[in-house]
Amino acid sequence: MATRMNSSRNSPALLQSLYFQVIVGVLLGVAVGLLWPEFGAKLKPLGDGFIKLVKMLIAPVIFLTVSLGSPTPATWARPGGWA
């Protein structure tokens, strides 16, 4: 029976860090822009689409955070229900 290796145990913690991955992505983006500016310009629609997707997700996240975080009438009756 073959066993699957867990990649989280085999790779260093730094490589799994989101901060590290974002920094590497930014550095790769800068390198592409400096070394191959025409190719970087061709990737502009991809970047614009990503920004639009992020903007599209902001409003629902804020709405759900406020609406689900507000107390229900059942908690109003308890002392400190709003706290």
Secondary structure, 3 states (H helix, E strand, C coil): CCCCCCHHHHCCHHHHCHHHHHHHHHHHHHHHHHHCHHHHHHCHHHHHHHHHHHHHHHHHHHHHHHHHHCCCHHHHCCCCCCC
